[in-house]
Amino acid sequence: MSKKYEEYVGQWQRNAIKINEAMQKGDFELTDKLMKESADLYEKFKAISMLPEQYKGMSFGELNHIVENQLLDNKEVLDECIKQIKGDSNLLSQFRFINSLRNYNCEGKAVEYVTEALNMAIEKIDRKTIKESTEKFSEVLADNDVENVKINEDEVKFYKNCAKLLSERKKMSNLSDYTNTLNEVADYVEKHKRENIDEMVQKLSDKMSQLTEDSRELVKDIINFKAPMVEERHKKILDKFKNECLSGIKKLKEETTDPKELQKLDGIKEMIESKEYCKETIVEDLAKMLEIRDILLEK
C-alpha cells in the first residue's frame, strides 16, 4: 500500500463534500472541475500503486535512471537511495560501472574500455546476491512513491546488457551470447560517446550544488574511478576552463584602468594559474572554475 494512501483518501473525501455542495447550488462548472480533479487523483494513485510490480523486474541502471531524473528535488528520498547504494557493494559497483561507460570519451575501440571497466567492477560483485540487491533497491523507490519515467528502448537495452555482463559468469557454454552482449554495450558506448564537455561539467556542477555531503562523496567516487584515461580527460577539462578564465581576465584588464579592479583581476589570475589537478578535489575544482568562467564571460 502506498505511503500516500491516507493523503489521497483525504483529498477525495474533501472533494466529495465540495462536489455535493456545488451540485446543491447548481454550480456545475465547479462540479465538473472537482470531478476532474478527483479522477486525476485516482489515476495518479493507481499509477503509484503499480510501482512495486513495475520496478521489480528492472535492472539497476533503469532504477538509477529514475533516481537521477526524479529525485533532485527530494533530498530525503535521494539520501536514502544514496545510502542504499553506498552500503551495498553490488549496487555501488554497478553504479560505478555504468557511469564509467556513460563518461567514455576515448580514442580506439570502446570494447577494450568496456572490458577493462567490467573487470574492475566484477571484483566487488557477488553474483549470488546481485539480483537481491537490485530488488531491495527497487523497493526503496516503490516504498517512497518515486514515479516511473519513460526510458528509450536503446537505453533500456544498454542497462539490461550491463546487468547481464555483471551478473552472469562467462563460460564456454554462454561465450557466444556473452560476447554479443559485450559488443552491444561497446557499440552503445561508442555511439553515445561524450563530446560536449561544457554540458557535462555544467550538469555535474548543478547536481553537486543540490546534493548532501554523502551524495557528493558518491559523485567523487565516480569521478575518481581508477582509469588513467578518465584521469587524463579530467586534466584536459580543468586546463580548458583555466585557459578560458585567463582569456576572460585578459580581456577585462584591457577594458579597465581602475587600479582596484586591475588588482582584483590580478589576484584571480594568480589563483587560477596556481590551480593544479588534484583527483581528490577535481569535482569542486571544476565546478569552481566553471563558476568563475561564467562570471567573467558575463562582465
Rosetta blueprint (number, residue, H / E / L):
1 M L
2 S L
3 K L
4 K L
5 Y H
6 E H
7 E H
8 Y H
9 V H
10 G H
11 Q H
12 W H
13 Q H
14 R H
15 N H
16 A H
17 I H
18 K H
19 I H
20 N H
21 E H
22 A H
23 M H
24 Q H
25 K L
26 G L
27 D L
28 F H
29 E H
30 L H
31 T H
32 D H
33 K H
34 L H
35 M H
36 K H
37 E H
38 S H
39 A H
40 D H
41 L H
42 Y H
43 E H
44 K H
45 F H
46 K H
47 A H
48 I H
49 S H
50 M L
51 L H
52 P H
53 E H
54 Q H
55 Y H
56 K H
57 G L
58 M L
59 S L
60 F H
61 G H
62 E H
63 L H
64 N H
65 H H
66 I H
67 V H
68 E H
69 N H
70 Q H
71 L L
72 L L
73 D L
74 N L
75 K H
76 E H
77 V H
78 L H
79 D H
80 E H
81 C H
82 I H
83 K H
84 Q H
85 I H
86 K H
87 G L
88 D L
89 S H
90 N H
91 L H
92 L H
93 S H
94 Q H
95 F H
96 R H
97 F H
98 I H
99 N H
100 S H
101 L H
102 R H
103 N L
104 Y L
105 N L
106 C L
107 E L
108 G L
109 K L
110 A H
111 V H
112 E H
113 Y H
114 V H
115 T H
116 E H
117 A H
118 L H
119 N H
120 M H
121 A H
122 I H
123 E L
124 K L
125 I L
126 D L
127 R L
128 K L
129 T L
130 I H
131 K H
132 E H
133 S H
134 T H
135 E H
136 K H
137 F H
138 S H
139 E H
140 V H
141 L H
142 A H
143 D H
144 N L
145 D L
146 V L
147 E L
148 N L
149 V L
150 K L
151 I L
152 N L
153 E H
154 D H
155 E H
156 V H
157 K H
158 F H
159 Y H
160 K H
161 N H
162 C H
163 A H
164 K H
165 L H
166 L H
167 S H
168 E L
169 R L
170 K L
171 K L
172 M H
173 S H
174 N H
175 L H
176 S H
177 D H
178 Y H
179 T H
180 N H
181 T H
182 L H
183 N H
184 E H
185 V H
186 A H
187 D H
188 Y H
189 V H
190 E H
191 K H
192 H L
193 K L
194 R L
195 E L
196 N L
197 I H
198 D H
199 E H
200 M H
201 V H
202 Q H
203 K H
204 L H
205 S H
206 D H
207 K H
208 M H
209 S H
210 Q H
211 L L
212 T L
213 E H
214 D H
215 S H
216 R H
217 E H
218 L H
219 V H
220 K H
221 D H
222 I H
223 I H
224 N L
225 F L
226 K L
227 A L
228 P H
229 M H
230 V H
231 E H
232 E H
233 R H
234 H H
235 K H
236 K H
237 I H
238 L H
239 D H
240 K H
241 F H
242 K H
243 N H
244 E H
245 C H
246 L H
247 S H
248 G H
249 I H
250 K H
251 K H
252 L H
253 K H
254 E H
255 E L
256 T L
257 T L
258 D L
259 P H
260 K H
261 E H
262 L H
263 Q H
264 K H
265 L H
266 D H
267 G H
268 I H
269 K H
270 E H
271 M H
272 I H
273 E H
274 S H
275 K L
276 E L
277 Y L
278 C L
279 K L
280 E L
281 T L
282 I H
283 V H
284 E H
285 D H
286 L H
287 A H
288 K H
289 M H
290 L H
291 E H
292 I H
293 R H
294 D H
295 I H
296 L H
297 L H
298 E H
299 K L
